[in-house]
Amino acid sequence: MDSKYSEITPRILELTELCLENSSIDLELYKKYKVNRGLRDLNGNGVLTGLTEISEIQAFDDADGEKIPCEGKLFYRGFDIEALVDGFVTEKRFGFEETTYLLIFGKLPTKQQLGDFASLLAQYRTLPTSFVRDIIMKAPTPDMMNTLARSVLTLHAYDTKANDVTIPNVLRQSLLLTAVFPLFAVYGYQTYRHYFEGDSLVIHTPKPELSTAENILYMLRPDSKYTELEARILDVALVLHAEHGGGNNSTFTTHVVSSSGTDTYSTVAASLGSLKGPKHGGANIKVVQMFEDLKRNVADWTDEDQISGYLRDLLHKNAFDKAGLIYGMGHAVYSLSDPRANIFKKFVKSLSEEKGRTEEFRLYSLVERLAAQIIAEERKIYKGVSANIDFYSGFVYSMLDLPLELYTPIFAIARISGWSAHRIEELINAGKIIRPSYKSVALKKPYVKLQNRS
Ligand SMILES: CC(C)(COP(=O)(O)OP(=O)(O)OC[C@H]1O[C@@H](n2cnc3c(N)ncnc32)[C@H](O)[C@@H]1OP(=O)(O)O)[C@@H](O)C(=O)NCCC(=O)NCCS
């Protein structure tokens, strides 16, 4: 391949120096001008930028006007996520389609409405003729988030009402994307396996009677076989990843981009770009890779001192990717606990027993406890730190034999329902382009003619 697509030349390094020299802002200026870096206040709380009815995150109790960190709670359209999951798991139903209905339409479906909605999604779950061959299989990449984003952008060309932002059209596009996301991701992965790994090319057509979770496993596995437990746990993972307020990075992106009046495909592609980041949806891959590194570097998985030493090395940028982060820990909003991680943990335990991986489960539990203590000691934590959903999701996916390349796309397959609900809410209510301000701290300078510059 042409070296300009990968090589960092000395010239580029030289120009990078210029960027660093002239684009580094003194951190004190943020304090001076009271800028909410990362749109957060000094306590790390998000700046209020909108109203939503779609979901609510609770991480603090209000006691006489004082905010006290509490166990985390998450509500979808007013319903506690724990009760929702408990409801469909107890009734042995799949929950993702019901959750999508709830998020987009604001109410729990009746049995009839749920059946009709699942049929509607099944009808939309097909791609235009030759789309797999002409789009997904062209320029294959090991990065399925890239495959997803360009498939979404290319679908624009097949939609005769692509730029129509009226609500019925946006709803149609949203349901279409919700239905075809698993196809984009899985077919992109099969293409990668074929072209990069030399495996046989497997393209299974989804089945209309299967749930989203079942179809993912059905299309992914060469023999299309999966156990009920596997499909149900993947379904729970989709429900837990479906929505998380308006302020998370990718959903806020949905609001920002939607507010400009642009089309659904451009909006969703932008949100995918955000979700891919390792501080957002990309964290689950990092968690698994971090644990692989830990297992290589820590001789005794039960020795707390050895594990603590490794975790401190992570924070001191001496281990793994040297980013100074313990992946899967901490959250921008939650403090004492992330309810999604707690729900997940219950399933992880039973799955690890079934898969004979209890030793690893014990290791995860130990890291969860020690990491919280060590981050609190080493960083300025105002609100407490605990395991987030990504801490266990990577472990679950590895027990489900899902490939690493699909971890973040599975998050996207789930989160498209939250993005859709927020895009529709933005279009119905806001009407103003989102446009915050930046204060310039550059000095004013007189223009210098080209021949006079040094
Ligand atoms: C999610 C995350 C970005 C939230 O960061 P935040 O909003 O700054 O959270 P807090 O305000 O509680 O953090 C306070 C400090 O602790 C640090 N911190 C929080 N979690 C940390 C972690 N897992 N590892 C190392 N440091 C961490 C933050 O970087 C911050 O330090 P700073 O003030 O020097 O920037 C952060 O916890 C993180 O990077 N976690 C690891 C990646 C991850 O798991 N992401 C998935 C999120 S669902």
The ligand as an SDF file (V2000), in Angstrom:
LIG
                    3D

 48 50  0  0  0  0  0  0  0  0999 V2000
  -15.0670    6.9640   31.8550 C   0  0  0  0  0  0  0  0  0  0  0  0
  -14.0490    8.0260   32.2440 C   0  0  0  0  0  0  0  0  0  0  0  0
  -13.5320    8.7020   30.9620 C   0  0  0  0  0  0  0  0  0  0  0  0
  -14.7310    9.0490   33.1370 C   0  0  0  0  0  0  0  0  0  0  0  0
  -13.7540    9.9610   33.5020 O   0  0  0  0  0  0  0  0  0  0  0  0
  -14.1380   11.2290   34.3590 P   0  0  0  0  0  0  0  0  0  0  0  0
  -15.4670   11.7070   33.9090 O   0  0  0  0  0  0  0  0  0  0  0  0
  -12.9930   12.1790   34.3100 O   0  0  0  0  0  0  0  0  0  0  0  0
  -14.3540   10.5790   35.7920 O   0  0  0  0  0  0  0  0  0  0  0  0
  -14.0240   11.1920   37.2180 P   0  0  0  0  0  0  0  0  0  0  0  0
  -14.4090   12.6210   37.2630 O   0  0  0  0  0  0  0  0  0  0  0  0
  -14.5790   10.2750   38.2340 O   0  0  0  0  0  0  0  0  0  0  0  0
  -12.4450   11.0590   37.2380 O   0  0  0  0  0  0  0  0  0  0  0  0
  -11.6650   11.7460   38.1460 C   0  0  0  0  0  0  0  0  0  0  0  0
  -10.2150   11.4880   37.8170 C   0  0  0  0  0  0  0  0  0  0  0  0
   -9.9680   10.0820   37.9230 O   0  0  0  0  0  0  0  0  0  0  0  0
   -9.4290    9.5900   36.7410 C   0  0  0  0  0  0  0  0  0  0  0  0
   -9.9950    8.2730   36.4540 N   0  0  0  0  0  0  0  0  0  0  0  0
  -11.2920    7.9100   36.4480 C   0  0  0  0  0  0  0  0  0  0  0  0
  -11.4130    6.6290   36.0590 N   0  0  0  0  0  0  0  0  0  0  0  0
  -10.1560    6.2000   35.8280 C   0  0  0  0  0  0  0  0  0  0  0  0
   -9.6400    4.9760   35.3710 C   0  0  0  0  0  0  0  0  0  0  0  0
  -10.4350    3.9560   35.0860 N   0  0  0  0  0  0  0  0  0  0  0  0
   -8.3210    4.8490   35.2500 N   0  0  0  0  0  0  0  0  0  0  0  0
   -7.4960    5.8880   35.5340 C   0  0  0  0  0  0  0  0  0  0  0  0
   -7.9300    7.0900   35.9280 N   0  0  0  0  0  0  0  0  0  0  0  0
   -9.2600    7.2370   36.0730 C   0  0  0  0  0  0  0  0  0  0  0  0
   -9.9180   10.5550   35.6580 C   0  0  0  0  0  0  0  0  0  0  0  0
   -9.0650   10.5410   34.5160 O   0  0  0  0  0  0  0  0  0  0  0  0
   -9.8290   11.8680   36.4070 C   0  0  0  0  0  0  0  0  0  0  0  0
   -8.5060   12.2810   36.4540 O   0  0  0  0  0  0  0  0  0  0  0  0
   -8.0820   13.7600   35.9660 P   0  0  0  0  0  0  0  0  0  0  0  0
   -8.8710   14.6780   36.8410 O   0  0  0  0  0  0  0  0  0  0  0  0
   -6.6270   13.7720   36.1910 O   0  0  0  0  0  0  0  0  0  0  0  0
   -8.4950   13.8450   34.5220 O   0  0  0  0  0  0  0  0  0  0  0  0
  -12.8790    7.4030   33.0450 C   0  0  0  0  0  0  0  0  0  0  0  0
  -13.3870    6.7960   34.1870 O   0  0  0  0  0  0  0  0  0  0  0  0
  -12.0750    6.4110   32.2140 C   0  0  0  0  0  0  0  0  0  0  0  0
  -11.2760    6.8040   31.3730 O   0  0  0  0  0  0  0  0  0  0  0  0
  -12.3030    5.1000   32.4550 N   0  0  0  0  0  0  0  0  0  0  0  0
  -11.5830    4.0950   31.7160 C   0  0  0  0  0  0  0  0  0  0  0  0
  -12.1960    3.9120   30.3400 C   0  0  0  0  0  0  0  0  0  0  0  0
  -13.5510    3.2320   30.4130 C   0  0  0  0  0  0  0  0  0  0  0  0
  -13.7230    2.2210   31.0620 O   0  0  0  0  0  0  0  0  0  0  0  0
  -14.5360    3.8170   29.6920 N   0  0  0  0  0  0  0  0  0  0  0  0
  -15.8700    3.2690   29.6100 C   0  0  0  0  0  0  0  0  0  0  0  0
  -16.8780    4.1860   30.2090 C   0  0  0  0  0  0  0  0  0  0  0  0
  -18.4860    3.4450   30.2270 S   0  0  0  0  0  0  0  0  0  0  0  0
  1  2  1  0
  2  3  1  0
  2  4  1  0
  2 36  1  0
  4  5  1  0
  5  6  1  0
  6  7  2  0
  6  8  1  0
  6  9  1  0
  9 10  1  0
 10 11  2  0
 10 12  1  0
 10 13  1  0
 13 14  1  0
 14 15  1  0
 15 16  1  0
 15 30  1  0
 16 17  1  0
 17 18  1  0
 17 28  1  0
 18 19  1  0
 18 27  1  0
 19 20  2  0
 20 21  1  0
 21 22  1  0
 21 27  2  0
 22 23  1  0
 22 24  2  0
 24 25  1  0
 25 26  2  0
 26 27  1  0
 28 29  1  0
 28 30  1  0
 30 31  1  0
 31 32  1  0
 32 33  2  0
 32 34  1  0
 32 35  1  0
 36 37  1  0
 36 38  1  0
 38 39  2  0
 38 40  1  0
 40 41  1  0
 41 42  1  0
 42 43  1  0
 43 44  2  0
 43 45  1  0
 45 46  1  0
 46 47  1  0
 47 48  1  0
M  END
$$$$
